[in-house]
Amino acid sequence: MNTITTPHLTAERPARDRAPLPPAATGLRLPNFIIGGAIKGGTTSLNYYLKQHPDVYMSAFKEPRYFAYDPTNPEHVAGHGLRFPIKTLDEYAALFADSAGYRAVGETSPHYLRSDTAPQLIAAAIPDVRLIFSLRDPVRRAYSSYWHRVRLGLEDRPAEVVLQPGDQAVEHGLYHAWLTRWYEQFDPAQVKIILFDDLIGDALGVVADICRFLEIDDTFVPDLSVKNRGGAMKNHRLGRLYETLKKHPLRRAIDPLVPARLRQKMIETRDSNLEEPPPMPADLARRLYDYYREEVERLEGLIDRDLSNWKK
């Protein structure tokens, strides 16, 4: 378990948009590992698998996004766009108040991967933290993200129009660019990169590998039956209702009061309303694979993995 001493930011590691943590932060409980991305890369499944481990304490509130919040950004303060449910250090530390006795204490915020502030702020606050990033074929990830926005009612344009350079769903897949900033702040030994394809093909093996990374019992077998589904909605009205409830500000307070059986029933109802989206248009796929090719080649060198399937 990490406690904070009053951090000091060196010239080599400037905090771009937030002042150093105050002396009052001393002694607060913070996580010793973070699942930092990627969006639509299996982080919800990883969160679910790891929180079952008896040695692991996961924040009950998924995606607090504290280290991505910039109080000098008017959009963040006004609550436009991405929501930041945790904005103060005290609120963040409260997420881990009951974590005493656990060997591994973590949280999951996949928006950290491409955050401008998170690498420096996490390095300043929790310099020994271990970081986990789950990366997915960027073309498939972008298409999945597009359909997520459609489900939320945030997008009604064709994928060919939306998925252009500069769109957030496309830019999030520039993994080499984003990860380079993390490696500038942390020892590579503190960073675990997994691939979404490995998680799908051998979830037990991936979980065991992460357990070894976190130095906890790697013989633990989680329940793998629950999977986070995406796709297109059969009934748009029912789907939008579920997404509205999921994102409602009161959900954090209400969740602990909902019986597990009812919560599971809601998930099953939501999943039954989903179906596979139509195949990605061939011209769009070719354009995106061309766009990412050089970035993927650089990523192969950074993480020492063969990513041939990502360069179709």
Secondary structure, DSSP 8 states (H G I E B T S, - for coil): -EE-------TTS--SSS----GGGTT-EE-SEEEEE-TTTTHHHHHHHHHTSTTEEE-SSS---GGG--TT-HHHHHT-SS--S--SHHHHHHTTTT-TT-SEEEEE-GGGGG-SSHHHHHHHH-TT-EEEEEE--HHHHHHHHHHHHHHTTS--S-HHHH-STTSHHHHTT-HHHHHHHHHHHS-GGGEEEEEHHHHHH-HHHHHHHHHHHHTS-TT------------EESSHHHHHHHHHHHH-TTHHHHGGGS-HHHHHHHHHHHHHTEE------HHHHHHHHHHHHHHHHHHHHHHT---GGG--
